């Protein structure tokens, strides 16, 4: 099998694809053929040595996979060869095969192809956890989604629609704004030519109830100022690179709230709750309530291109590697 190896920290260009022996499961393990591996911002942080968890070198990046069960260990029950599954594996996903424990596997509904399945968990769990569980969004509220053409942004629009919210998408390119409209945005804002604060207020009839921000950077302050009285600002991450410094007087005088969302840390400490969250999301896919977009696919050999394009925000939606 082939596997991506990180042998030194730094640029994605330092990654190498190596040949290894095919995997055989231990008694308690399941081996899957990886059909797609999600490419996420956190993967680039691991490779650069900038994530709070620093695995020893060498390691294989990739936390999100989907594939087909290849072999089952002697002590495993409830899993069969040929099952379509997805998994959050932490590390090791950028490979043609992966050995996992049965409790890590979730069956993929027929309505979800394996490429979408491999790019589903992180974005959609983050979106539902953020909007419903952390911000307590109520049907009819408006939500300004920054970085709306990215994986989390598109998932947030899809989830917002399912919750009865009114999503307004802010994005920098025509392709990204079109993707946001296609998945359910009520309106779009061109962040390169329009005043985000003024346009969001206009579209929401005075101010938005929620801001969902996975990018940070220069748009954070105008988005905060676009919030209505008692509005909530949801901090997801800083894909733009810069951690914004927000004027807290704007929080105080309008009784606004800033809400931090780290789904990754939450799911590690609440595995049962997270499993219930994921089960609910997959049931919504099966029922036709959610409509995940098809990701952009790269061959395993182009792992550096995929991560560099993600970091440069050159691709709309999610990315996957297809071993």
For each residue, the residues with C-beta under 8 A, 3 or more apart:
1: 19 20 21 22 23 95 96 97
2: 17 18 19 20 95 96 300 323
3: 17 18 20 60 94 95 96
4: 15 16 17 18 60 61 62 94 95 300 303 321
5: 15 16 17 18 58 59 60
6: 9 14 15 46 47 57 58 59 60 61
7: 14 16 57 58
8: 14 57
9: 6 14 47 48 49 57
10: 14 47 48 49
11: 14 47 48 304
12: 15 44 47 303 304 306 307 308 311
13: 304 308
14: 6 7 8 9 10 11 47
15: 4 5 6 12 47 61 303 304 307
16: 4 5 7
17: 2 3 4 5 300 301 303
18: 2 3 4 5
19: 1 2
20: 1 2 3
21: 1
22: 1 97
23: 1 31 70 71 97 98 99
24: 31 71
25: 29 30 31 71 72 73 76 99
26: 29 73 99
27: 73 74 75 76
28: 73 75 76 101 102
29: 25 26 73 76 99 100 101
30: 25 69 71 72 73 76 79 99 100 101 102 105
31: 23 24 25 69 70 71 72 97 98 99 100
32: 65 67 68 69 70 85 87 97 98 100 105
33: 67 68 69 70 96 97
34: 37 65 66 67 93 95 96 97 98 323
35: 66 67 68 114 115 118 322 323
36: 65 66 67 114 115 117 118 119 295 297 320 321 322 323
37: 34 62 64 65 93 94 95 118 320 321 323
38: 62 63 64 65 93 118 119 120 121 122 295 318 319 320
39: 43 62 119 298 303 306 307 310 318 319 320 321
40: 43 44 63 64 122 151 310
41: 44 45 237 239 310 311
42: 45 46 51 63 122 264
43: 39 40 46 47 61 62 63 94 307
44: 12 40 41 47 48 307 310 311
45: 41 42 48 50 51
46: 6 42 43 49 51 53 55 59 61 91
47: 6 9 10 11 12 14 15 43 44 61 307
48: 9 10 11 44 45 51
49: 9 10 46 54
50: 45
51: 42 45 46 48 54
52:
53: 46
54: 49 51
55: 46 59 91
56: 59
57: 6 7 8 9
58: 5 6 7
59: 5 6 46 55 56 91 92
60: 3 4 5 6 91 92 93 94 95
61: 4 6 15 43 46 47 91 93 94
62: 4 37 38 39 43 65 89 91 92 93 94 95 321
63: 38 40 42 43 88 89 90 91 93 122
64: 37 38 40 86 87 88 89 93 118 119 121 122
65: 32 34 36 37 38 62 86 87 89 93 98 118
66: 34 35 36 84 85 86 87 108 114 115 117 118
67: 32 33 34 35 36 84 85 98 114 118
68: 32 33 35 82 83 84 85 114
69: 30 31 32 33 72 79 80 81 82 83 85 105
70: 23 31 32 33 81 97
71: 23 24 25 30 31 81
72: 25 30 31 69 76 79 80 81
73: 25 26 27 28 29 30 76
74: 27
75: 27 28
76: 25 27 28 29 30 72 73 79 102
77: 102
78: 102
79: 30 69 72 76 83 85 102 105
80: 69 72 83
81: 69 70 71 72
82: 68 69
83: 68 69 79 80 105 107
84: 66 67 68 107 108 114 117
85: 32 66 67 68 69 79 105 106 107 108
86: 64 65 66 105 106 108 114 117 118 120 121
87: 32 64 65 66 98 100 104 105 106
88: 63 64 104 121 122 267
89: 62 63 64 65 92 93 98 100 104
90: 63
91: 46 55 59 60 61 62 63
92: 59 60 62 89 95 98
93: 34 37 38 60 61 62 63 64 65 89 98
94: 3 4 37 43 60 61 62 300 303 321 323
95: 1 2 3 4 34 37 60 62 92 98 323
96: 1 2 3 33 34 300 323
97: 1 22 23 31 32 33 34 70
98: 23 31 32 34 65 67 87 89 92 93 95
99: 23 25 26 29 30 31
100: 29 30 31 32 87 89 104 105
101: 28 29 30 104
102: 28 30 76 77 78 79 105
103:
104: 87 88 89 100 101
105: 30 32 69 79 83 85 86 87 100 102
106: 85 86 87 275 278 279 282
107: 83 84 85
108: 66 84 85 86 112 114 117 282
109: 112 282 285 286
110: 286
111: 285 286 288
112: 108 109 116 117 120 282 285 292
113: 116 117 294
114: 35 36 66 67 68 84 86 108 117 118
115: 35 36 66 118 119 294 295 297 320 322
116: 112 113 119 120 292 293 294 295
117: 36 66 84 86 108 112 113 114 120
118: 35 36 37 38 64 65 66 67 86 114 115 295 320
119: 36 38 39 64 115 116 122 123 151 292 295 318 319 320
120: 38 86 112 116 117 123 124 281 285 292
121: 38 64 86 88 124 125 278
122: 38 40 42 63 64 88 119 125 126 151 263 264
123: 119 120 126 127 151 152 154 155 318
124: 120 121 127 128 155 158 159 281 290 292
125: 121 122 128 129 263 267 274 277 278 281
126: 122 123 129 130 152 155 156 236 261 263
127: 123 124 130 131 152 155 156 158 159 160 212
128: 124 125 131 132 133 159 277 280 281
129: 125 126 132 133 134 261 263 266 277
130: 126 127 133 134 135 156 212 234 236 259 261 263
131: 127 128 134 135 137 143 156 159 160 163 165 210 212 234
132: 128 129 135 136 137 159 163
133: 128 129 130 136 277
134: 129 130 131 234 259 261
135: 130 131 132 210 232 234 259
136: 132 133
137: 131 132 141 143 160 163 165 209 210
138: 141
139: 163 164 165
140: 164 165 166
141: 137 138 165 166 209 210
142: 165 166 167 168 203 204 205 208 209 210
143: 131 137 156 160 165 166 167 168 208 209 210 211 212
144: 168 170 189 196 200 204 208 210 211 212 223 226
145: 148 153 156 157 160 167 168 169 170 180 185 212
146: 153 170 191 211 212 213 214 215 219 220 223
147: 150 152 153 170 171 213 214 215 239 240 313
148: 145 153 154 156 157 169 170 171 176 177 180 185 188
149: 153 154 169 171 172 173 175 176 177 179 180 316 317
150: 147 153 154 176 214 215 239 313 316 317
151: 40 119 122 123 154 155 295 317 318 319
152: 123 126 127 147 155 156 214 236 237
153: 145 146 147 148 149 150 156 157 169 171 180 212 214
154: 123 148 149 150 151 157 158 179 180 183 293 317 318
155: 123 124 126 127 151 152 158 159 292
156: 126 127 130 131 143 145 148 152 153 159 160 167 212 214
157: 145 148 153 154 160 161 167 169 180 183 184 185
158: 124 127 154 155 161 162 183 184 290 291 292
159: 124 127 128 131 132 155 156 162 163 290
160: 127 131 137 143 145 156 157 163 165 166 167 184
161: 157 158 164 165 167 183 184
162: 158 159 284 289 290
163: 131 132 137 139 159 160
164: 139 140 161
165: 131 137 139 140 141 142 143 160 161 210
166: 140 141 142 143 160 186 204
167: 142 143 145 156 157 160 161 180 184 185 186
168: 142 143 144 145 185 186 187 188 189 200 203 204 208
169: 145 148 149 153 157 177 180 181 185 187 188 189
170: 144 145 146 147 148 188 189 191 196 200 219 223
171: 147 148 149 153 176 177 180 188 189 190 191
172: 149 176 190 191 192 313
173: 149 176 177 316
174: 177 178
175: 149 178 179 316
176: 148 149 150 171 172 173 179 180 316
177: 148 149 169 171 173 174 180 181 188 190
178: 174 175 181 182
179: 149 154 175 176 182 183 293 316 317
180: 145 148 149 153 154 157 167 169 171 176 177 183 185 188
181: 169 177 178 184 185 188
182: 178 179 293
183: 154 157 158 161 179 180 291 293
184: 157 158 160 161 167 181 291
185: 145 148 157 167 168 169 180 181 188
186: 166 167 168 203
187: 168 169 203
188: 148 168 169 170 171 177 180 181 185
189: 144 168 169 170 171 194 196 199 200 203
190: 171 172 177 193 194
191: 146 170 171 172 194 196 219
192: 172
193: 190
194: 189 190 191 198 199
195: 198 199 222
196: 144 170 189 191 199 200 219 222 223 226
197: 200 201 222 223 225 226
198: 194 195 201 202
199: 189 194 195 196 202 203
200: 144 168 170 189 196 197 203 204 207 208 223 226
201: 197 198 204 206 207 208 226
202: 198 199 205
203: 142 168 186 187 189 199 200
204: 142 144 166 168 200 201 207 208 209 226 228
205: 142 202
206: 201 228
207: 200 201 204 226 227 228 229 231
208: 142 143 144 168 200 201 204 211 226 227 228 231
209: 137 141 142 143 204 227 228 230 231 232
210: 131 135 137 141 142 143 144 165 227 231 232 233 234
211: 143 144 146 208 223 224 226 227 231 232 233 234
212: 127 130 131 143 144 145 146 153 156 234 236
213: 146 147 216 219 220 223 233 234 235 236
214: 146 147 150 152 153 156 236 237 239
215: 146 147 150 219 237 238 239 240
216: 213 220 235 237 238 239 240 241 242 243 244
217: 220 238 240 241 242 244
218: 221 240 242 244
219: 146 170 191 196 213 215 222 223 240
220: 146 213 216 217 223 224 244 246
221: 218 224 225 244 246 247 250
222: 195 196 197 219 225 226
223: 144 146 170 196 197 200 211 213 219 220 226 227 233
224: 211 220 221 227 233 246 247 250 251 256
225: 197 221 222 250
226: 144 196 197 200 201 204 207 208 211 222 223
227: 207 208 209 210 211 223 224 231 232 233 254 256
228: 204 206 207 208 209 231 254
229: 207 254 255 256
230: 209 254 255 256 257
231: 207 208 209 210 211 227 228 254 256 257
232: 135 209 210 211 227 256 257 258 259
233: 210 211 213 223 224 227 246 251 256 257 258 259
234: 130 131 134 135 210 211 212 213 259 261
235: 213 216 258 259 260 261
236: 126 130 152 212 213 214 261
237: 41 152 214 215 216
238: 215 216 217 241 242 243 244
239: 41 147 150 214 215 216 313
240: 147 215 216 217 218 219
241: 216 217 238
242: 216 217 218 238
243: 216 238
244: 216 217 218 220 221 238
245:
246: 220 221 224 233 250 251 258
247: 221 224 250 251
248: 251 252
249: 252 253
250: 221 224 225 246 247 253 254 256
251: 224 233 246 247 248 254 256 257 258
252: 248 249 255
253: 249 250
254: 227 228 229 230 231 250 251
255: 229 230 252
256: 224 227 229 230 231 232 233 250 251
257: 230 231 232 233 251
258: 232 233 235 246 251
259: 130 134 135 232 233 234 235
260: 235
261: 126 129 130 134 234 235 236
262: 265 266
263: 122 125 126 129 130 266 267
264: 42 122 267 268
265: 262 268 269
266: 129 262 263 269 270 273 274
267: 88 125 263 264 270 271 273 274 277
268: 264 265 271
269: 265 266
270: 266 267 273 274
271: 267 268 274 275
272: 275 276
273: 266 267 270 276 277
274: 125 266 267 270 271 277 278
275: 106 271 272 278 279
276: 272 273 279 280
277: 125 128 129 133 267 273 274 280 281
278: 106 121 125 274 275 281 282
279: 106 275 276 282 283
280: 128 276 277 283 284
281: 120 124 125 128 277 278 284 285 290
282: 106 108 109 112 278 279 285 286
283: 279 280 286 287
284: 162 280 281 287 289 290
285: 109 111 112 120 281 282 288 289 290 292
286: 109 110 111 282 283
287: 283 284
288: 111 285 291
289: 162 284 285
290: 124 158 159 162 281 284 285
291: 158 183 184 288
292: 112 116 119 120 124 155 158 285
293: 116 154 179 182 183 317 318
294: 113 115 116 317
295: 36 38 115 116 118 119 151 317 318 319 320
296: 315 316 317 318 319 320
297: 36 115 319 320 321 322
298: 39 302 303 305 306 319 320 321 322
299: 302 321 322
300: 2 4 17 94 96 303 321 322 323
301: 17
302: 298 299 305 306 321
303: 4 12 15 17 39 94 298 300 306 307 321
304: 11 12 13 15 307 308
305: 298 302 308 309
306: 12 39 298 302 303 309 310 319 321
307: 12 15 39 43 44 47 303 304 310 311
308: 12 13 304 305 311 312
309: 305 306 312 314 315 319
310: 39 40 41 44 306 307 313 314 315 319
311: 12 41 44 307 308
312: 308 309
313: 147 150 172 239 310
314: 309 310
315: 296 309 310 319
316: 149 150 173 175 176 179 296
317: 149 150 151 154 179 293 294 295 296
318: 38 39 119 123 151 154 293 295 296
319: 38 39 119 151 295 296 297 298 306 309 310 315
320: 36 37 38 39 115 118 119 295 296 297 298
321: 4 36 37 39 62 94 297 298 299 300 302 303 306
322: 35 36 115 297 298 299 300
323: 2 34 35 36 37 94 95 96 300
